[in-house]
Amino acid sequence: MSTENEGTAVPPAPSAPPVPVESPAASAQAAPGSGAPTTPLPSTPPHAPGAPEQQLVHAGQAPAYASAGAGGPQGGAPGQAPDASWPPPPPATPMYADSGSGGGAGAGGWGASYEPPAPKSRGRGGLMAAVLIAALVAGGLGGGLGYTLAKNDDNTSSTTVSAADSGGSVKRDAGTVAGVAAAALPSTVTIQAESSSGEGGTGTGFVFDREGHIVTNNHVVADAVDGGKLTATFPSGKKYDAEVVGHAQGYDVAVIKLKNAPSDLKPLTLGDSDKVAVGDSTIAIGAPFGLSNTVTTGIISAKNRPVASSDGSGSNASYMSALQTDASINPGNSGGPLLDAQGNVIGINSAIQSTSNGGLGGTSQSGSIGLGFAIPINQAKYVAQQLIETGKPVYAKIGASVSLEDSTGGAKITEQGASGSDAVEAGGPAAKAGLKPGDVITKLDDRVIDSGPTLIGEIWTHKPGDKVKITYERDGKTNTVELTLGSRQGDS
């Protein structure tokens, strides 16, 4: 939009008594001006189809711009009757607009026949010398006067307070967000994963040990598992090729290793996620929508949140008993560290609650609505160590198949297992404890179980060999038994 200033010029006073003239000069008219239109913001890069309303999705890979991007994650854990320890698949900146040139032109001269006496002739050289002297005198006066005023201002008239006067400092203490970020950022990486067909996206990871192992989410590197390409870039700009050491689709944890890793790697300190409390401060680091080295803050808003998420294809479900945070987490944050106020890693950012409204610019990839979920670091640490040692994940199990339908009454043991197998594994932990098809598990230790996915997530917070108490209902009666968790290696 352009604006315009209007005005009428005022004629200057005459230098001598006016004498009537035949036609006075006309006053000048205002010169309209026009402003430049605002430049529109660039459109947001396209994203993949969005998730259904109120759907849990991976915080995910951000699309790889200027290349084929990975689809926006969506989906839950559909399907029925899987093993409780493993459900089967399918469970520009605008230019400022000028405000216009304002004002009128100068007035016309006042005509007169009166002529003042001619001035005495003065030589050109004398006139220039006089002007030069005047300029020098004015300059000297201005400089001297300016110095005097500045000196007086320094001594008496200033009321501002500088950091030097108050003892302030730009030093940031270790416990501040800025201090934590400064210490943690050099140990985080932005991961670019590309499949053999050229598809892929962006995620995040962090330094796990000095040997060059980087921990991230499985869904961040899944595209590069079979013949793909992985790179990891530090905030310093140094980029390294990497390879997948092992990945656990069920836990949604993966470990990659830098090729020709530098000798000065600094692993992030791992905290204790069991001691985290609701209300504790959190700091998330990642690459939301490809914007590397982004830091956001929030709190732990809930613990032990049952979360089932998928890779967006309706299969490959992951289950966790998550830390919930309101720190802003978006696609590209996946695999990044969730830190406490001291800079210790307490979780791995993995999933977000999504809506169907779409993201920036009307795209279908939604952003943060303040509900993010992280894998507790105690669980992720155990999984990562198993992947480094054997390349395969190890899952705890009870040896029974449960329904994955949404429910609030508990996890029901199905009448038949996956692919026609027995719902209760012969000789397995559940069978030894006397559990039968049709039993509804309502608690695991002191955790309330409201569905099959919740039971799976809780079981996987334990290790094989752990003893747990199972509370279940049968024929209207409540029973409690103790069993020792079994184990299963690998995702298949």
C-alpha positions in Angstrom: 0.0 0.0 0.0 1.3 3.4 -0.9 0.6 6.6 1.0 0.8 10.2 0.0 1.5 13.5 1.8 -0.2 16.6 0.7 0.5 20.3 1.6 0.4 23.9 0.4 3.7 25.7 0.1 4.1 29.0 2.0 5.8 31.8 0.0 8.8 33.4 1.6 8.7 37.0 2.8 9.8 39.6 0.2 13.2 41.2 0.5 11.7 44.6 -0.3 8.3 46.3 -0.1 6.2 44.6 -2.7 5.1 46.4 -5.8 1.9 45.3 -7.6 2.6 43.1 -10.5 0.4 41.9 -13.3 0.3 38.2 -12.4 1.5 36.7 -9.1 3.2 33.3 -9.3 1.1 30.3 -8.6 1.7 28.3 -5.5 3.2 24.9 -6.0 1.2 21.8 -5.8 2.0 18.7 -3.8 4.0 16.0 -5.6 2.4 12.7 -4.9 4.7 9.7 -4.1 4.1 6.1 -4.3 5.4 3.3 -2.0 6.8 -0.1 -3.0 4.6 -3.1 -2.4 5.6 -5.5 0.3 7.5 -8.6 -1.1 5.6 -11.8 -0.2 7.4 -14.3 2.0 8.7 -17.4 0.2 6.5 -20.4 0.2 7.2 -23.2 2.6 8.8 -26.3 1.0 6.3 -29.1 0.4 5.9 -31.8 2.8 4.4 -35.3 2.8 0.8 -36.1 3.6 -0.3 -35.2 7.1 -1.3 -37.3 10.0 -4.9 -37.8 11.1 -6.3 -35.6 13.8 -4.9 -36.2 17.3 -2.4 -38.8 16.0 0.9 -39.7 17.5 3.7 -39.5 15.0 7.4 -39.6 15.1 9.0 -36.2 15.6 10.6 -37.5 12.5 12.9 -36.6 9.8 12.6 -33.1 8.5 12.3 -33.2 4.7 15.5 -33.0 2.8 15.1 -29.8 0.9 16.2 -29.7 -2.8 15.9 -33.5 -2.8 13.1 -36.0 -2.5 11.9 -35.7 1.1 10.7 -38.4 3.4 7.0 -38.6 4.0 5.5 -37.0 7.1 5.2 -39.6 9.8 1.8 -40.7 10.9 0.0 -43.7 12.1 -0.4 -45.7 15.3 -0.2 -49.4 16.0 -3.0 -51.1 14.2 -3.5 -54.9 14.2 -4.5 -57.5 16.7 -3.2 -60.6 18.4 0.5 -60.1 18.4 3.0 -61.4 20.9 3.0 -59.0 23.9 6.7 -58.5 23.5 6.5 -57.9 19.7 3.3 -57.0 17.8 3.6 -58.0 14.1 3.7 -55.3 11.4 0.4 -53.5 10.6 -0.6 -53.6 14.3 12.0 -11.7 2.3 12.2 -10.2 4.4 9.5 -7.9 3.1 10.7 -4.6 1.8 9.3 -1.8 3.8 6.7 0.2 1.7 7.7 3.7 1.2 5.2 6.1 2.6 5.4 8.4 -0.4 7.1 11.6 -1.1 5.4 14.4 0.7 5.2 18.2 0.6 4.7 20.9 -1.9 7.2 22.6 -4.1 8.7 25.9 -3.3 6.6 29.1 -4.0 7.1 31.2 -7.1 9.0 34.5 -6.8 7.3 37.8 -6.0 7.7 40.1 -9.1 8.9 43.7 -8.5 10.3 46.6 -10.5 12.2 47.9 -7.4 16.0 47.3 -7.7 18.2 47.8 -4.7 21.5 49.7 -5.1 24.2 47.5 -6.7 26.7 46.2 -4.1 30.3 47.3 -4.2 32.4 45.1 -6.4 34.4 42.5 -4.6 37.1 40.3 -6.1 36.3 36.6 -6.5 39.5 35.7 -4.7 38.6 37.8 -1.7 35.1 36.4 -1.5 36.4 32.8 -1.5 39.0 33.6 1.1 36.3 35.1 3.4 34.1 32.0 2.9 37.1 29.7 3.7 38.0 31.6 6.8 34.4 31.5 8.0 34.2 27.8 7.4 37.4 27.2 9.4 36.3 29.3 12.3 32.9 27.5 12.4 34.6 24.1 12.2 37.0 25.0 15.0 34.2 26.4 17.1 32.0 23.3 16.5 34.8 20.9 17.4 35.8 22.7 20.5 32.2 23.1 21.7 31.5 19.5 21.0 34.5 18.3 23.0 33.5 20.6 25.9 29.9 19.3 25.9 31.0 15.7 25.7 33.5 16.2 28.6 30.8 17.9 30.7 28.3 15.1 29.8 30.8 12.4 30.9 31.3 14.1 34.3 27.9 15.2 35.3 24.8 14.7 33.1 24.7 11.0 32.1 22.2 8.8 33.9 22.8 5.6 32.0 24.4 2.6 33.6 26.7 0.3 31.6 27.7 -3.3 32.4 31.1 -2.1 33.4 29.7 0.3 36.0 27.4 -2.3 37.6 29.8 -5.2 37.5 27.7 -7.1 35.0 29.3 -9.7 32.7 28.4 -11.6 29.6 29.7 -14.8 31.2 27.0 -17.5 31.3 26.9 -19.8 34.2 26.9 -23.5 33.6 23.3 -23.9 35.1 21.7 -21.4 32.7 20.1 -22.5 29.5 22.7 -20.7 27.5 25.4 -22.5 29.5 23.9 -25.9 29.0 23.4 -25.3 25.3 27.0 -24.0 24.8 28.3 -27.2 26.5 26.0 -29.7 24.7 25.8 -28.3 21.2 29.4 -29.4 20.2 28.4 -33.0 21.0 25.2 -33.1 18.8 25.0 -33.8 15.1 22.6 -33.3 12.3 22.0 -36.5 10.5 21.2 -36.8 6.8 19.9 -40.2 5.8 19.4 -41.1 2.1 18.1 -44.4 0.7 19.6 -46.0 -2.4 16.7 -44.5 -4.4 17.6 -40.9 -3.2 14.8 -40.5 -0.7 15.6 -39.4 2.9 15.5 -36.7 5.4 17.0 -35.0 8.4 17.3 -36.0 12.0 19.5 -35.5 15.0 21.9 -37.5 17.2 24.4 -37.1 20.0 27.8 -38.4 20.8 27.5 -41.6 23.0 31.2 -42.5 23.4 34.7 -41.5 22.4 34.8 -44.3 19.8 32.5 -42.3 17.5 29.2 -43.9 18.3 26.2 -41.7 17.8 22.8 -42.5 19.3 19.6 -41.5 17.4 16.1 -42.9 16.5 15.6 -45.9 14.3 13.2 -44.0 12.1 15.9 -41.3 11.4 18.3 -43.8 9.8 15.9 -46.4 8.5 16.1 -45.2 4.9 19.9 -45.7 4.9 20.0 -49.2 6.4 20.0 -51.1 3.1 22.6 -49.6 0.8 21.8 -46.0 1.7 24.1 -43.1 2.7 24.5 -41.4 6.1 26.3 -38.2 7.0 26.6 -36.5 10.4 27.4 -32.8 10.6 28.6 -31.1 13.8 27.7 -27.4 14.6 31.3 -26.5 13.7 30.5 -27.5 10.1 32.6 -30.7 10.1 30.9 -33.5 8.3 31.5 -37.2 8.5 30.3 -40.2 6.7 28.7 -42.8 9.0 27.3 -46.3 9.0 24.6 -48.0 10.9 25.9 -50.2 13.7 22.5 -51.5 14.8 18.9 -50.5 15.0 16.0 -51.5 17.1 12.7 -50.8 15.4 10.5 -51.7 18.4 12.4 -49.4 20.7 12.9 -46.8 18.0 16.6 -46.6 18.9 19.6 -46.8 16.6 23.4 -46.4 16.8 25.6 -45.2 14.0 29.3 -44.8 13.9 31.4 -42.0 12.3 33.9 -43.0 9.8 37.4 -41.5 10.6 36.0 -40.2 13.8 38.0 -37.3 15.4 40.0 -38.0 18.6 38.5 -35.2 20.6 34.9 -36.3 20.8 33.1 -35.4 24.0 30.2 -37.7 24.9 27.2 -36.1 26.6 26.7 -37.0 30.2 23.8 -39.5 30.7 21.4 -38.7 33.5 19.0 -41.0 35.4 15.5 -40.9 33.8 14.0 -42.8 36.8 14.7 -39.8 39.0 13.1 -37.2 36.7 10.1 -35.5 38.2 7.1 -33.7 36.7 8.0 -30.0 36.5 11.7 -30.5 36.0 13.2 -28.1 33.4 14.1 -29.6 30.0 16.2 -28.5 27.1 15.8 -30.1 23.6 18.4 -29.9 20.8 17.7 -30.8 17.2 17.1 -29.7 13.6 13.4 -28.9 13.4 12.4 -28.7 9.7 16.1 -28.9 8.8 17.1 -25.9 11.0 20.2 -27.4 12.6 21.4 -26.7 16.1 18.1 -25.4 17.4 17.6 -25.2 21.2 14.2 -25.1 22.9 13.1 -25.3 26.5 10.2 -26.5 28.6 9.4 -28.9 31.5 8.6 -32.5 32.0 4.8 -32.4 31.8 4.2 -36.1 32.5 6.0 -39.4 33.0 5.4 -43.0 32.0 3.2 -41.9 29.1 2.2 -44.9 26.9 3.1 -44.0 23.3 2.7 -46.1 20.2 4.1 -44.6 17.1 4.8 -45.7 13.6 7.0 -44.9 10.5 4.0 -43.5 8.7 3.2 -46.6 6.6 0.9 -48.2 9.1 3.5 -50.7 10.1 6.8 -50.9 12.1 5.2 -49.8 15.3 7.3 -48.6 18.2 6.3 -48.6 21.8 7.6 -46.6 24.8 6.7 -45.5 28.3 7.7 -42.0 27.5 8.8 -38.8 29.1 6.3 -36.1 28.0 7.6 -32.5 27.5 6.3 -29.2 26.3 9.7 -28.2 24.9 9.1 -27.4 21.3 9.8 -30.5 19.2 9.2 -30.7 15.5 10.1 -33.0 12.5 13.9 -33.1 12.5 14.2 -33.1 16.3 14.0 -36.9 16.3 17.0 -38.6 17.8 18.2 -35.4 19.5 18.9 -35.2 23.3 16.4 -34.1 25.9 18.5 -32.6 28.6 17.9 -31.6 32.2 18.9 -28.3 33.7 22.4 -29.6 34.4 22.9 -30.7 30.8 22.5 -34.4 31.4 20.7 -36.5 28.8 17.4 -37.8 30.2 15.7 -38.8 27.0 15.8 -39.1 23.2 13.2 -37.0 21.4 11.1 -39.3 19.4 7.5 -38.5 18.8 5.0 -35.7 18.9 1.2 -35.3 19.2 0.0 -34.1 15.8 -3.2 -32.6 14.5 -4.7 -32.6 11.0 -4.4 -28.9 10.5 -1.1 -29.0 8.7 2.1 -27.0 9.3 3.6 -23.8 8.0 2.1 -22.4 4.8 -0.8 -24.9 4.8 1.5 -27.9 4.4 0.4 -31.2 5.9 3.4 -31.7 8.1 2.3 -30.4 11.5 4.5 -28.7 14.1 4.7 -28.6 17.8 1.6 -28.2 19.9 3.4 -28.6 23.2 3.2 -32.4 23.4 6.5 -34.1 22.7 7.6 -37.6 23.8 11.1 -38.9 24.6 12.5 -42.4 25.2 13.8 -42.5 28.8 17.6 -42.5 28.6 17.9 -45.5 31.1 16.1 -47.7 28.5 17.9 -46.1 25.5 21.3 -46.6 27.1 20.6 -50.4 27.6 19.4 -50.7 24.0 22.4 -48.8 22.6 24.9 -50.9 24.5 23.2 -54.1 23.1 23.4 -52.7 19.6 27.1 -51.8 19.9 27.9 -55.2 21.3 25.8 -57.5 19.1 24.2 -55.3 16.4 20.8 -56.6 17.4 18.2 -55.5 20.0 17.1 -57.7 22.9 13.5 -57.4 24.1 11.9 -58.6 27.3 8.7 -60.6 26.9 5.9 -62.4 28.9 5.2 -64.9 26.1 1.6 -64.0 25.4 -0.3 -62.2 22.6 -2.5 -59.3 23.5 -5.0 -57.2 21.6 -3.9 -53.9 20.3 -7.3 -52.4 20.1 -7.9 -49.1 22.1 -9.2 -49.9 25.5 -9.3 -48.6 29.0 -10.0 -51.9 30.7 -6.6 -53.5 30.3 -4.6 -55.7 27.9 -6.6 -58.7 26.9 -4.8 -61.9 26.0 -6.2 -63.0 22.6 -7.6 -66.4 21.8 -5.0 -66.9 19.1 -1.5 -65.6 18.4 0.1 -64.2 15.3 0.1 -66.3 12.2 -2.1 -68.9 13.9 0.3 -69.6 16.8 -0.8 -70.1 20.4 -1.8 -67.0 22.2 0.1 -68.2 25.3 3.6 -69.5 24.4 4.1 -73.0 25.7 6.6 -73.0 28.5 6.9 -69.2 28.4 6.7 -66.9 31.4 2.9 -66.3 31.1 2.2 -70.0 30.8 4.3 -70.8 33.8 2.4 -68.1 35.8 -0.9 -69.7 34.8 -2.2 -66.9 32.5 -4.7 -68.0 29.8 -6.4 -66.6 26.7 -9.2 -64.2 27.7 -7.4 -62.9 30.8 -7.2 -59.1 31.1 -4.0 -57.7 32.5 -4.7 -54.6 34.5 -1.4 -53.9 36.2 2.3 -54.6 35.8 3.9 -54.0 39.2 2.4 -50.6 40.3 1.7 -49.4 36.7 -1.9 -49.3 35.5 -2.3 -51.1 32.2 -5.2 -49.8 30.0 -4.4 -51.4 26.7 -2.1 -53.8 24.8 0.3 -51.1 23.6 0.6 -49.8 27.2 1.6 -53.3 28.4 4.2 -53.7 25.7 5.7 -50.3 26.5 5.9 -51.2 30.2 7.4 -54.6 29.6 10.1 -53.1 27.4 11.2 -50.8 30.2 12.5 -53.9 31.9 15.3 -56.3 31.0 15.0 -60.0 30.4 15.3 -61.9 33.7 13.5 -59.1 35.7 10.8 -60.3 38.0 7.5 -58.5 37.8 4.0 -58.8 39.3 1.1 -59.2 36.9 -2.4 -58.3 38.1 -5.2 -59.7 35.9 -8.9 -60.3 35.8 -10.6 -63.6 35.0 -14.3 -64.4 35.4 -14.8 -61.2 37.3 -12.1 -62.0 39.8 -8.8 -60.2 40.3 -5.6 -62.2 40.6 -1.9 -61.4 41.0 1.0 -63.6 40.0 4.8 -63.1 39.7 6.7 -64.1 36.7 10.2 -63.8 35.3 10.5 -62.0 32.0 11.8 -63.9 29.0 13.8 -62.5 26.1 13.8 -62.3 22.3 16.6 -61.1 20.1 16.1 -59.1 17.0 13.1 -57.4 15.4 11.9 -60.2 13.1 
